[in-house]
Amino acid sequence: MKKIAIAAILLAVPVLPASAALSGFYDSGEQISTILSSEAVANALRQAPIGSVSNTGTREDGANEWEVRTQECDLKVYLVPHAPAGVGKVTYTIDVPKACE
């Protein structure tokens, strides 16, 4: 009788779709990888060696703001998040509004 009651309870519980989310650590790593692998960022920095990469906030439209520093330039880079269509992780596109001069 107990087994039937447990089975009935389990069948009554709604099934929710699975969702995958990266922890903050892995998500920020994903964002940094996106920045470091971007040809647009490399060209905006004039191929200068990077001193640091720092998250500096969020733009009004929700894009993540990052600062990439070199010896002669502080470059603002924005990552626009794109939610997956189903199960998966958030991906990012780069917005580099201004290159180093």
N, C-alpha and C positions, 0 to 999 in steps of 0.2 A: 504494500500500500504506500509506503514511504517513497519508493522508486517512482510510482505513478505521479505522486504529488510533486516531486522534484522535477520530473519531466514536464509536467503541466506548467510549472512556474518558468522553467527555462524556455519553453515554447512561447510563453506569453510576453517575454521580454523583447522589446523591439530591437531589431538588428540595425545598427547604425553603420554607415560606411566608414571604412578605415581611413585614417588620414595620417600622413607622414609629415613630421615637422622636424627640422634640424634644431639641435640645441643652439643657444646663442653663440657658443664657442664655434661650432661647425658652420653656422650661418655667417658669422663674421669672417671665418676662413674662406668661405665661398666668395664673399664680397672682395676680400683682399686678392684672391686668385683672379677674379674677374678684372680687377684693376691692373694687376701685374702682367696679365696676358693680353692686355689691350694695346693694339697698334696705335690707336688714337692717343692714348696716354703717353706712350713712348715718343711719338712724334711731337706732342705738345710739350714734353720735357726736353726736346731736342736730343734725345738719347742720353741725357746726363744720368749719372749714377744716383740712385735713390738713397736719401738719408733716413727718411721715416715715412710711415703711412699711418694716419690717425683719423679716426671717426670724429667728426666735429659737429654732428647734429643731423637734423632733418629739415629739408626744404618744405615750403608750404604745401606743395603738391604730394608730399609723402616720400620723395626721393631721399635716399641716404646721402648725406654730405660727407665727403672724405677730403683730407688734405694730404697731398703727396709733396714732400719737401726734398729739394736738392740743395746743393750748396748755394746756388744763385736764384732759386725760384721756389715759391709756394704755390702749387697748382691746386685749385678747387676742382674736384671730380664728383659727379652725382651718379648714383646708381638707382635706376628706376626699377622697382620690384614688379615681377609678373607672376601672379599666382598660377599654379598648375591647373589644367583643365579638369583633372581628376585627382587621383592620388599621386603625390610626387612632391618635389621640393620647389621652393620659390627660385626663379632665375632672375637675372639682372641684366639690364642693358646700360651702357655707359653714356653719360652726357658730359662732354668736356666743353664748356661754353667759351673758354678763352685759353689760348696757349701761352707759354712763357715767352717773354720777349728778349 
